[in-house]
Amino acid sequence: MILAIETAVERISVAVGDHSGTRASAMLSSDRRHAESLAPMVQFVLRQAGVGVDGIDHIAVDVGPGLFTGMRVGMSTAQAMSWALDVPLVPVTSLDAVAWGAGTTDMPVAVALDARRGEVYWALYRAGQAGTEPVLLRGPEVAPPADVAIEIADRGEPVLCLGSGFLRHPDQFTPVTMAVPGPAWQSMPAAEHVLALGALKAARDLTVPADGLVPLYLRAPDAEINWQTREAAR
């Protein structure tokens, strides 16, 4: 039984299930309430699934890239539960989770999440076969949207584009004829996808202990960037 936690983006989602699928899930759109909302959501989802805390065998958690505060909330909660329950953690990246939602397609899949500051977190994948993980072709990295658009155009083939980064900067990608927009509902990672990937990784024993969980930071936190900017201006 796997508990999945997703807090790396503007919304919070939690799911619980096993290798056969999701038993219960919940999602809340909130840019500022990750810390106060996560614990009640975990309790609610476990109750809906009829699973006790002691029935959890693994905890899958999004390790980024994404919002720094949200990532820290989800990861610290997962670590605390891992220590308390003595269960392993399964790290899943936010870009992998969005790519999983592409399902089966012959097109390469580009995932871009809004990184703010005029940049996106992005990676390129080949979609996996049914029930298998997407294959990473490039990235993950942080880049201006214009650079990502050039990379897509240079491939010379249709590329399925998923993620909030494409929705946030449509002017950069509408002229790119090779960019095939994905559905808007698949613009962010979801706990159900973290759960599915977590189940595959857990089956291959790709787990870490609580103190082995590492965030995927592709750039310095905004607070650090702001501090460096102020120091340089003095």
C-alpha positions as CSV (number, residue, x, y, z in Angstrom):
1,M,0.0,0.0,0.0
2,I,1.5,3.3,-1.1
3,L,0.7,6.9,0.1
4,A,1.5,9.5,-2.6
5,I,2.1,13.1,-1.8
6,E,2.3,16.0,-4.4
7,T,3.0,19.5,-3.2
8,A,5.6,20.8,-5.6
9,V,3.2,23.0,-7.5
10,E,0.4,25.5,-6.8
11,R,-2.1,22.7,-5.9
12,I,-1.8,19.9,-3.3
13,S,-2.8,16.4,-4.0
14,V,-2.7,13.1,-2.0
15,A,-3.5,9.6,-3.1
16,V,-3.4,6.1,-1.7
17,G,-3.4,2.8,-3.5
18,D,-1.3,-0.1,-4.6
19,H,-0.1,-1.7,-7.8
20,S,-3.7,-2.3,-9.0
21,G,-4.5,1.5,-8.9
22,T,-5.7,4.3,-6.8
23,R,-8.1,3.6,-4.0
24,A,-8.7,7.3,-2.9
25,S,-7.4,10.7,-3.8
26,A,-7.9,14.4,-3.0
27,M,-6.8,17.6,-4.6
28,L,-6.8,21.2,-3.3
29,S,-5.9,24.3,-5.4
30,S,-3.8,26.4,-3.0
31,D,-0.7,28.5,-3.6
32,R,-0.1,29.3,0.1
33,R,-1.7,26.7,2.3
34,H,0.4,23.6,1.7
35,A,1.6,23.3,5.4
36,E,-1.9,23.6,7.0
37,S,-3.7,21.5,4.4
38,L,-1.5,18.5,3.8
39,A,-2.0,16.6,7.1
40,P,-5.8,16.8,7.0
41,M,-5.8,15.7,3.4
42,V,-3.7,12.6,4.2
43,Q,-6.1,11.7,7.0
44,F,-9.1,12.2,4.7
45,V,-7.7,10.1,1.9
46,L,-6.6,7.2,4.2
47,R,-10.1,7.2,5.8
48,Q,-11.8,7.2,2.3
49,A,-9.6,4.3,1.3
50,G,-10.3,2.4,4.5
51,V,-6.5,2.2,5.2
52,G,-5.0,2.8,8.6
53,V,-1.7,4.6,8.9
54,D,-0.1,1.3,9.9
55,G,-1.2,-0.2,6.6
56,I,1.2,2.0,4.6
57,D,4.2,0.2,3.1
58,H,5.7,2.9,1.1
59,I,5.4,6.7,0.7
60,A,5.9,8.2,-2.7
61,V,6.6,11.9,-2.8
62,D,7.3,14.6,-5.5
63,V,10.9,15.9,-5.0
64,G,10.6,18.6,-7.6
65,P,11.5,20.7,-9.5
66,G,8.8,23.1,-8.4
67,L,7.8,25.6,-5.7
68,F,10.5,25.5,-3.0
69,T,8.1,26.0,0.0
70,G,5.7,23.4,-1.3
71,M,8.4,20.9,-2.0
72,R,9.8,21.3,1.5
73,V,6.3,20.8,3.1
74,G,5.7,17.6,1.1
75,M,9.1,16.1,1.6
76,S,9.4,16.9,5.3
77,T,5.9,15.4,5.9
78,A,7.0,12.3,4.0
79,Q,10.2,12.1,5.9
80,A,8.5,12.4,9.3
81,M,6.0,9.7,8.4
82,S,8.8,7.5,7.1
83,W,10.6,7.7,10.4
84,A,7.5,7.2,12.5
85,L,6.2,4.2,10.5
86,D,9.6,2.8,9.5
87,V,8.7,2.6,5.8
88,P,10.8,3.6,2.8
89,L,10.3,6.6,0.6
90,V,10.0,6.6,-3.2
91,P,11.2,9.8,-4.8
92,V,9.3,10.9,-8.0
93,T,10.1,14.0,-10.0
94,S,7.3,16.4,-11.0
95,L,8.3,16.3,-14.6
96,D,8.2,12.5,-14.7
97,A,4.7,12.6,-13.1
98,V,3.4,14.9,-15.8
99,A,5.0,12.8,-18.5
100,W,3.3,9.7,-17.1
101,G,-0.1,11.3,-17.8
102,A,0.7,11.4,-21.6
103,G,-0.1,7.7,-21.7
104,T,1.0,5.9,-24.8
105,T,1.9,8.0,-27.8
106,D,4.3,7.8,-30.7
107,M,5.3,11.4,-30.3
108,P,8.2,12.6,-28.0
109,V,6.7,14.3,-25.0
110,A,8.0,17.6,-23.7
111,V,7.1,18.6,-20.2
112,A,7.5,22.2,-19.0
113,L,6.5,23.5,-15.6
114,D,6.3,27.2,-14.9
115,A,9.5,28.1,-12.9
116,R,8.5,31.8,-12.6
117,R,11.1,34.5,-13.3
118,G,10.5,34.0,-17.0
119,E,11.8,30.4,-17.0
120,V,10.5,26.9,-17.1
121,Y,11.6,23.5,-15.7
122,W,11.6,21.1,-18.6
123,A,12.5,17.7,-19.9
124,L,12.0,15.6,-23.0
125,Y,10.7,12.0,-22.9
126,R,9.7,9.1,-25.0
127,A,6.4,7.7,-23.7
128,G,6.6,4.3,-22.1
129,Q,4.6,1.4,-23.2
130,A,1.5,0.6,-21.1
131,G,2.5,0.2,-17.5
132,T,6.1,1.3,-17.9
133,E,7.8,4.5,-17.0
134,P,8.5,7.3,-19.6
135,V,12.0,7.3,-20.9
136,L,14.0,10.4,-20.3
137,L,15.7,11.8,-23.4
138,R,16.9,15.2,-22.2
139,G,17.0,17.2,-19.0
140,P,15.7,18.0,-16.5
141,E,16.9,21.6,-16.7
142,V,15.7,25.1,-16.3
143,A,15.6,27.4,-19.3
144,P,13.9,30.4,-20.9
145,P,10.7,29.3,-22.9
146,A,12.2,30.6,-26.1
147,D,15.1,28.1,-25.8
148,V,12.7,25.2,-25.2
149,A,10.7,26.3,-28.3
150,I,13.9,26.2,-30.4
151,E,14.8,22.7,-29.1
152,I,11.3,21.5,-30.1
153,A,11.4,23.1,-33.5
154,D,14.9,21.7,-34.2
155,R,13.7,18.1,-33.7
156,G,11.7,18.4,-37.0
157,E,8.9,16.1,-35.7
158,P,5.7,16.7,-33.8
159,V,6.3,16.9,-30.0
160,L,3.4,16.5,-27.5
161,C,3.8,19.4,-25.1
162,L,2.4,19.1,-21.5
163,G,2.7,21.3,-18.5
164,S,2.0,24.7,-17.0
165,G,5.1,26.2,-18.6
166,F,3.5,25.9,-22.1
167,L,0.3,27.5,-20.8
168,R,2.1,30.3,-19.1
169,H,4.1,31.3,-22.2
170,P,1.8,30.5,-25.2
171,D,3.3,33.3,-27.3
172,Q,6.6,31.4,-27.4
173,F,5.2,28.1,-28.6
174,T,2.2,29.0,-30.9
175,P,4.6,29.8,-33.8
176,V,6.3,26.4,-33.3
177,T,4.4,24.2,-35.7
178,M,6.0,21.0,-34.3
179,A,4.6,21.7,-30.8
180,V,1.4,19.8,-30.3
181,P,-0.4,21.2,-27.2
182,G,-1.6,18.7,-24.6
183,P,-4.8,19.0,-22.6
184,A,-4.9,21.9,-20.0
185,W,-6.0,19.5,-17.3
186,Q,-2.6,17.8,-17.6
187,S,-0.7,21.0,-16.9
188,M,0.6,19.9,-13.4
189,P,1.7,16.7,-11.7
190,A,-1.0,14.8,-9.8
191,A,-0.7,12.5,-6.8
192,E,-2.3,9.7,-8.8
193,H,0.6,9.8,-11.2
194,V,3.1,10.0,-8.4
195,L,1.4,6.9,-7.0
196,A,1.6,5.0,-10.2
197,L,5.3,5.8,-10.7
198,G,5.9,5.1,-7.0
199,A,4.4,1.6,-7.4
200,L,6.7,0.8,-10.4
201,K,9.8,2.1,-8.5
202,A,8.9,0.3,-5.3
203,A,8.6,-2.9,-7.2
204,R,12.1,-2.4,-8.5
205,D,13.3,-1.4,-4.9
206,L,14.1,2.1,-6.0
207,T,13.5,3.5,-2.6
208,V,15.4,5.6,-0.1
209,P,15.4,6.0,3.7
210,A,14.0,9.1,5.3
211,D,17.5,10.7,5.5
212,G,18.3,9.8,1.9
213,L,15.5,11.9,0.3
214,V,17.1,14.6,-1.9
215,P,15.2,17.5,-3.5
216,L,15.7,18.2,-7.2
217,Y,16.6,21.9,-7.3
218,L,17.5,23.2,-10.8
219,R,18.2,26.7,-9.5
220,A,18.7,28.5,-6.3
221,P,15.6,29.4,-4.2
222,D,14.0,32.8,-5.0
223,A,15.0,34.1,-1.6
224,E,18.6,33.4,-2.2
225,I,18.4,34.9,-5.7
226,N,16.8,38.1,-4.2
227,W,19.5,38.3,-1.6
228,Q,22.3,37.9,-4.2
229,T,20.6,40.6,-6.3
230,R,20.5,43.1,-3.4
231,E,24.1,42.4,-2.4
232,A,25.2,42.9,-6.0
233,A,23.4,46.3,-6.1
234,R,25.2,47.6,-3.1
